Amino acid sequence: MALAKDALPMTQRFIMTTLDTSTRSVPRSIAPKRLGIVRQFTPNWFATTMGTGILSIALGQFPDQAAVFALGEALWLGNMLLFAACSLAYVTRWLRYRQEAKRVFDHPVMSMFFGCIPMGLATIVNGFLVFGIARLGESAVAIAYALWWLDVVLSVGIGLAIPLMMFTRQSHAMEQMTSVWLLPVVASEVAAVSGGLLLPHLADASTQLSVLLASYVLWALSVPLAMCILVVLFLRMALHKLPAPNMAASSWLALGPIGTGALGMFVLSANAPDILTAHGLGAVAGAVSGASLLAGVILWGYGLWWLAMAVMITIRYFRDGIPFNMGWWGYTFPLGVYAVATLRLSHIFPVASIGLFAEVLVITLAMVWLVVGARTLRGVWLGQVFADPSLETRAA
């Protein structure tokens, strides 16, 4: 078996070890003692803040149900602590193990997870608008506005830097391509959604217009490129079939940019007309709003296909059994943003079946989060989920 693994191309070995952080990839007796948690801490851990954050936002869409809303607020508060802990661990790693931390930029899979950092931060920004205003008043808006610009800088920077590294220093192959390629570019459209949510809370008209324009540009920096990647992903799966079992959760990542793109259009469609009219652009306000709504509906419909496909692929994977790894957090955020987009659609078009479908998605999201969260806590307790594949590969 060792000889067979050594014979694999380097890119395939990278991918096989990236998300498989079970004891089979890093023995429990070796990982904590030889490497240490901080030394092994990688950006894919920020996927936990994405999954937890989107569940909090989804539960926050039910203000009339006090218990559900309160649970969402509690998760938002907990997610801020989780994000702070992940940030502290990762910054510490860069301070203590700089040379080893730099290896992530050469890794064709782990480097993609830098996109999780701004997306996790975006859920916190959204939480200040959903939960924070009732607690902090206008201070919550000011905090959200400042954090949003930080999120924009991170999203655009990562969305440019990681693809450039893909083009110049990393090794990739079509048969090893997965939907993790989406992670660096999707962050910008997630920031666009947060910008759209900020709009009605901003008092200054000039600031509103700036955020509106920036949000549309952020959407454009992400969605078209994500759609191109999905075309390549379809071709890759048709030619080379499904990825390895340890990448099973990646089948859900395709739903992320579709659901987020639809949600962004729904939010901007609702808030753009008044802002444009206030700046003398009333002649185009209706067209901009209508085009945004239509784009959102089309993307949401497109997402139905990927949702159904992801479910069928997941059933096929689990029928044969797959090991737990941190990649399972990939089941949460895409499902969550699509659920929130469906809730928003049900408010625009008061069709009972859409609302019911949205509630089923939110309940499913909560169940998945519980399972993945419990498995993650168990893995942390046993020391089985801390492994940097770039260190393991270099050692090999």
C-alpha positions as CSV (number, residue, x, y, z in Angstrom):
1,M,0.0,0.0,0.0
2,A,2.8,2.4,0.8
3,L,4.4,1.8,-2.6
4,A,1.1,2.4,-4.3
5,K,0.6,5.7,-2.5
6,D,4.1,6.8,-3.4
7,A,3.4,6.1,-7.0
8,L,0.5,8.5,-7.1
9,P,1.1,12.0,-8.7
10,M,2.0,14.7,-6.1
11,T,-1.2,16.5,-6.7
12,Q,-3.3,13.4,-5.9
13,R,-1.3,12.8,-2.7
14,F,-2.0,16.4,-1.7
15,I,-5.7,16.0,-2.2
16,M,-5.9,12.6,-0.5
17,T,-4.3,14.0,2.7
18,T,-5.9,17.4,2.9
19,L,-9.4,16.7,4.3
20,D,-8.7,13.3,5.7
21,T,-7.7,14.3,9.2
22,S,-8.7,11.1,10.8
23,T,-6.3,8.8,12.6
24,R,-5.6,7.1,9.4
25,S,-3.8,10.2,8.0
26,V,-2.2,11.5,11.3
27,P,-1.9,8.9,14.1
28,R,-3.2,10.2,17.4
29,S,0.1,9.2,19.1
30,I,2.1,11.3,16.6
31,A,0.0,14.4,15.9
32,P,-0.2,16.1,19.3
33,K,3.3,15.2,20.4
34,R,5.3,15.7,17.3
35,L,3.5,18.7,15.7
36,G,1.2,20.3,18.3
37,I,-2.2,21.9,17.7
38,V,-0.9,25.4,16.9
39,R,1.7,24.2,14.5
40,Q,-0.9,22.1,12.6
41,F,-3.7,24.8,12.7
42,T,-4.9,25.4,9.1
43,P,-7.4,27.8,7.5
44,N,-9.9,25.1,6.9
45,W,-10.8,25.5,10.6
46,F,-12.6,28.7,9.7
47,A,-15.2,26.5,8.0
48,T,-16.5,25.9,11.5
49,T,-17.3,29.6,11.8
50,M,-19.0,29.6,8.4
51,G,-21.3,26.7,9.3
52,T,-22.1,27.9,12.8
53,G,-22.6,31.5,11.6
54,I,-25.0,30.6,8.8
55,L,-27.1,28.5,11.2
56,S,-27.3,31.5,13.5
57,I,-28.4,33.7,10.6
58,A,-30.9,31.2,9.4
59,L,-32.5,30.9,12.9
60,G,-32.5,34.7,13.1
61,Q,-35.0,34.8,10.2
62,F,-37.7,33.7,12.6
63,P,-38.2,36.8,14.9
64,D,-41.7,35.7,15.7
65,Q,-40.5,32.5,17.3
66,A,-38.7,33.7,20.4
67,A,-37.0,30.5,21.3
68,V,-35.6,30.0,17.8
69,F,-34.5,33.6,17.5
70,A,-32.8,33.4,20.9
71,L,-31.0,30.2,19.9
72,G,-29.8,31.9,16.8
73,E,-28.5,34.9,18.9
74,A,-26.7,32.5,21.2
75,L,-25.0,30.8,18.3
76,W,-24.0,34.2,16.9
77,L,-22.3,35.1,20.2
78,G,-20.6,31.7,20.4
79,N,-19.5,32.0,16.8
80,M,-17.7,35.3,17.6
81,L,-15.7,33.5,20.3
82,L,-15.0,30.6,17.9
83,F,-13.8,33.0,15.2
84,A,-11.6,34.8,17.7
85,A,-10.1,31.5,18.9
86,C,-9.4,30.3,15.3
87,S,-7.9,33.7,14.5
88,L,-5.6,33.6,17.6
89,A,-4.5,30.1,16.8
90,Y,-3.7,30.8,13.2
91,V,-1.9,34.1,13.9
92,T,0.1,32.4,16.6
93,R,1.1,29.7,14.1
94,W,2.4,32.4,11.7
95,L,4.4,34.0,14.5
96,R,5.9,30.8,15.8
97,Y,6.2,28.6,12.7
98,R,6.4,31.1,9.9
99,Q,8.4,28.9,7.4
100,E,6.1,26.0,7.9
101,A,3.0,28.1,7.7
102,K,4.1,29.5,4.3
103,R,3.9,26.0,2.8
104,V,0.1,26.4,2.6
105,F,0.5,28.7,-0.4
106,D,2.0,25.8,-2.4
107,H,-0.7,23.3,-1.4
108,P,-3.3,23.0,-4.2
109,V,-6.2,22.2,-1.8
110,M,-5.5,23.7,1.7
111,S,-4.7,27.1,0.2
112,M,-8.3,27.3,-1.1
113,F,-9.6,27.5,2.5
114,F,-8.3,31.0,2.9
115,G,-11.6,32.0,1.5
116,C,-13.3,30.6,4.6
117,I,-11.8,33.4,6.7
118,P,-13.7,36.3,5.2
119,M,-16.8,34.2,4.8
120,G,-16.8,33.3,8.5
121,L,-16.3,37.0,9.3
122,A,-19.3,37.9,7.1
123,T,-21.7,35.8,9.2
124,I,-20.6,37.8,12.2
125,V,-21.2,41.1,10.4
126,N,-24.7,39.9,9.4
127,G,-25.3,38.9,13.1
128,F,-24.7,42.4,14.2
129,L,-27.5,43.5,11.9
130,V,-29.9,40.6,12.8
131,F,-29.2,40.4,16.6
132,G,-26.9,43.3,17.6
133,I,-29.1,46.3,16.9
134,A,-31.6,45.3,19.6
135,R,-28.7,45.0,22.1
136,L,-26.3,47.8,21.0
137,G,-28.4,50.2,19.0
138,E,-26.6,52.2,16.4
139,S,-23.3,51.0,17.7
140,A,-24.0,47.6,16.1
141,V,-24.4,49.2,12.7
142,A,-21.1,51.1,13.1
143,I,-19.3,47.9,14.1
144,A,-20.9,46.0,11.2
145,Y,-19.9,48.7,8.8
146,A,-16.3,48.7,9.9
147,L,-16.1,44.9,9.9
148,W,-17.7,44.8,6.5
149,W,-15.0,46.9,4.9
150,L,-12.4,44.6,6.5
151,D,-14.3,41.7,5.0
152,V,-14.3,43.3,1.6
153,V,-10.6,43.8,1.6
154,L,-10.0,40.2,2.7
155,S,-12.5,38.8,0.2
156,V,-11.1,40.7,-2.8
157,G,-7.5,40.1,-1.8
158,I,-7.9,36.3,-1.4
159,G,-10.1,36.1,-4.5
160,L,-7.1,37.5,-6.5
161,A,-4.1,36.1,-4.6
162,I,-5.1,32.4,-4.5
163,P,-6.1,32.1,-8.2
164,L,-2.8,33.8,-9.1
165,M,-0.9,31.1,-7.0
166,M,-2.9,28.5,-8.8
167,F,-1.7,29.9,-12.1
168,T,2.0,30.4,-11.1
169,R,3.2,28.1,-8.3
170,Q,0.8,25.3,-7.6
171,S,0.4,21.9,-9.3
172,H,-3.2,21.1,-10.4
173,A,-4.7,18.4,-12.7
174,M,-8.1,18.1,-14.2
175,E,-8.8,14.7,-12.7
176,Q,-8.0,16.0,-9.2
177,M,-10.1,19.2,-9.5
178,T,-12.9,19.6,-7.0
179,S,-15.3,22.3,-6.0
180,V,-12.9,23.6,-3.3
181,W,-11.7,25.8,-6.2
182,L,-14.8,27.9,-5.5
183,L,-13.8,28.9,-2.0
184,P,-11.4,31.8,-2.7
185,V,-13.8,33.4,-5.2
186,V,-17.1,33.0,-3.4
187,A,-16.0,35.2,-0.5
188,S,-16.7,38.3,-2.6
189,E,-20.3,37.5,-3.2
190,V,-20.8,36.7,0.5
191,A,-19.5,40.2,1.2
192,A,-22.0,41.5,-1.3
193,V,-24.8,40.0,0.7
194,S,-23.6,41.6,3.8
195,G,-23.4,44.9,2.0
196,G,-26.9,44.6,0.8
197,L,-28.1,43.9,4.4
198,L,-26.2,47.0,5.6
199,L,-28.0,49.3,3.2
200,P,-31.3,50.0,5.1
201,H,-29.3,50.7,8.3
202,L,-27.0,53.4,6.9
203,A,-28.1,56.9,7.6
204,D,-25.9,58.8,5.1
205,A,-27.2,58.7,1.6
206,S,-23.8,59.0,0.0
207,T,-22.6,56.0,2.0
208,Q,-25.6,54.0,1.0
209,L,-24.8,54.6,-2.7
210,S,-21.2,53.7,-2.2
211,V,-22.1,50.4,-0.4
212,L,-24.7,49.6,-3.0
213,L,-22.3,50.0,-5.9
214,A,-19.6,48.1,-4.1
215,S,-22.0,45.3,-3.4
216,Y,-22.9,44.9,-7.0
217,V,-19.2,45.0,-8.0
218,L,-18.4,42.3,-5.3
219,W,-21.2,40.2,-6.7
220,A,-19.7,40.6,-10.2
221,L,-16.2,39.7,-9.0
222,S,-17.5,36.3,-7.8
223,V,-20.6,34.9,-9.4
224,P,-19.5,34.9,-13.1
225,L,-16.2,33.3,-12.2
226,A,-17.9,30.7,-9.9
227,M,-20.2,29.8,-12.8
228,C,-17.2,29.2,-15.0
229,I,-15.7,26.9,-12.3
230,L,-18.9,25.0,-12.1
231,V,-18.7,24.3,-15.9
232,V,-15.2,22.9,-15.4
233,L,-16.5,20.9,-12.4
234,F,-19.3,19.3,-14.5
235,L,-16.8,18.3,-17.2
236,R,-14.3,16.9,-14.6
237,M,-17.0,14.7,-13.0
238,A,-18.3,13.5,-16.3
239,L,-14.8,12.5,-17.5
240,H,-13.2,11.4,-14.2
241,K,-16.3,10.5,-12.0
242,L,-16.7,11.4,-8.3
243,P,-13.8,12.5,-6.1
244,A,-12.3,10.3,-3.5
245,P,-14.5,9.5,-0.4
246,N,-12.5,11.9,1.8
247,M,-13.7,14.7,-0.5
248,A,-17.3,13.7,-0.4
249,A,-18.5,16.9,1.3
250,S,-17.1,18.9,-1.6
251,S,-20.2,17.9,-3.7
252,W,-22.2,20.5,-1.7
253,L,-19.8,23.4,-2.2
254,A,-21.3,24.0,-5.7
255,L,-24.5,25.1,-4.0
256,G,-22.7,27.8,-2.1
257,P,-22.1,30.4,-4.8
258,I,-25.5,29.7,-6.3
259,G,-27.4,30.2,-3.1
260,T,-25.3,33.2,-2.1
261,G,-25.6,34.7,-5.5
262,A,-29.4,34.4,-5.4
263,L,-29.5,35.8,-1.8
264,G,-27.4,38.8,-2.9
265,M,-29.7,39.6,-5.7
266,F,-32.8,39.3,-3.6
267,V,-31.3,41.7,-0.9
268,L,-30.1,44.2,-3.4
269,S,-33.3,44.1,-5.4
270,A,-35.2,45.2,-2.3
271,N,-32.9,48.0,-1.2
272,A,-31.6,49.4,-4.5
273,P,-34.7,51.4,-5.8
274,D,-35.0,53.9,-2.9
275,I,-31.2,54.6,-2.9
276,L,-31.0,55.1,-6.7
277,T,-34.1,57.3,-6.7
278,A,-32.6,59.5,-3.9
279,H,-29.6,60.1,-6.1
280,G,-31.6,61.1,-9.2
281,L,-31.4,57.6,-10.8
282,G,-35.1,56.9,-10.5
283,A,-35.4,56.2,-14.2
284,V,-33.3,53.1,-13.9
285,A,-34.3,52.1,-10.4
286,G,-37.1,49.8,-11.4
287,A,-35.0,48.2,-14.1
288,V,-32.1,47.5,-11.7
289,S,-34.5,46.1,-9.1
290,G,-36.3,43.9,-11.6
291,A,-33.2,42.6,-13.2
292,S,-31.7,41.8,-9.8
293,L,-34.9,39.9,-8.8
294,L,-34.9,38.0,-12.0
295,A,-31.3,37.0,-11.7
296,G,-31.9,35.9,-8.1
297,V,-34.9,33.7,-9.1
298,I,-32.9,32.1,-12.0
299,L,-29.9,31.3,-9.7
300,W,-32.3,29.9,-7.1
301,G,-33.9,27.6,-9.7
302,Y,-30.4,26.6,-10.9
303,G,-29.6,25.7,-7.3
304,L,-32.4,23.2,-7.2
305,W,-30.5,21.1,-9.7
306,W,-27.3,21.2,-7.7
307,L,-29.1,20.6,-4.4
308,A,-30.8,17.4,-5.8
309,M,-27.4,16.3,-7.3
310,A,-25.6,16.9,-4.0
311,V,-28.2,14.8,-2.1
312,M,-27.9,11.9,-4.6
313,I,-24.1,12.0,-4.6
314,T,-24.1,12.1,-0.8
315,I,-26.3,9.1,-0.6
316,R,-24.0,7.2,-2.9
317,Y,-21.0,8.1,-0.7
318,F,-22.6,7.2,2.6
319,R,-23.8,3.9,1.2
320,D,-20.2,2.8,1.1
321,G,-19.2,4.6,4.2
322,I,-16.9,7.6,4.5
323,P,-14.6,8.6,7.3
324,F,-15.2,11.8,9.3
325,N,-12.9,14.7,8.6
326,M,-13.1,18.5,8.8
327,G,-14.3,18.6,5.3
328,W,-17.8,17.6,6.6
329,W,-18.3,21.3,7.5
330,G,-18.7,21.7,3.7
331,Y,-22.2,20.3,4.2
332,T,-23.3,23.3,6.3
333,F,-22.6,26.7,4.7
334,P,-23.9,25.9,1.2
335,L,-27.1,24.4,2.6
336,G,-27.4,27.3,4.9
337,V,-27.1,30.1,2.3
338,Y,-29.5,28.3,0.1
339,A,-32.0,27.9,3.0
340,V,-31.7,31.7,3.8
341,A,-32.2,32.5,0.1
342,T,-35.3,30.3,0.0
343,L,-36.7,32.1,3.0
344,R,-36.1,35.5,1.4
345,L,-37.8,34.2,-1.8
346,S,-40.8,33.0,0.2
347,H,-41.2,36.6,1.5
348,I,-41.0,38.0,-2.0
349,F,-43.4,35.5,-3.5
350,P,-45.8,34.4,-0.7
351,V,-46.1,30.8,-2.0
352,A,-46.8,28.4,0.9
353,S,-44.8,25.6,-0.6
354,I,-41.6,27.8,-0.9
355,G,-41.9,28.8,2.8
356,L,-42.4,25.1,3.8
357,F,-39.4,24.1,1.7
358,A,-37.3,26.8,3.4
359,E,-38.3,25.6,6.9
360,V,-37.3,22.0,5.9
361,L,-33.9,23.2,4.7
362,V,-33.3,25.1,8.0
363,I,-34.3,22.1,10.1
364,T,-32.0,19.9,8.0
365,L,-29.2,22.4,8.4
366,A,-29.6,22.3,12.2
367,M,-29.5,18.5,12.2
368,V,-26.4,18.4,10.0
369,W,-24.7,21.1,12.2
370,L,-25.4,19.0,15.3
371,V,-23.9,15.9,13.8
372,V,-20.8,17.6,12.3
373,G,-20.3,19.7,15.5
374,A,-20.5,16.7,17.7
375,R,-18.0,14.7,15.6
376,T,-15.7,17.7,15.5
377,L,-15.7,18.0,19.3
378,R,-15.0,14.3,19.6
379,G,-12.1,14.6,17.2
380,V,-10.7,17.6,19.1
381,W,-10.9,15.6,22.4
382,L,-9.1,12.6,20.9
383,G,-6.6,14.8,19.0
384,Q,-7.6,13.4,15.6
385,V,-8.6,16.5,13.7
386,F,-5.4,18.6,13.8
387,A,-3.2,17.9,10.8
388,D,-1.5,20.1,8.2
389,P,-1.2,18.1,5.0
390,S,1.5,20.4,3.7
391,L,3.7,19.3,6.6
392,E,2.9,15.6,6.1
393,T,3.6,15.9,2.4
394,R,6.9,17.6,2.9
395,A,7.9,15.0,5.5
396,A,7.0,12.2,3.0
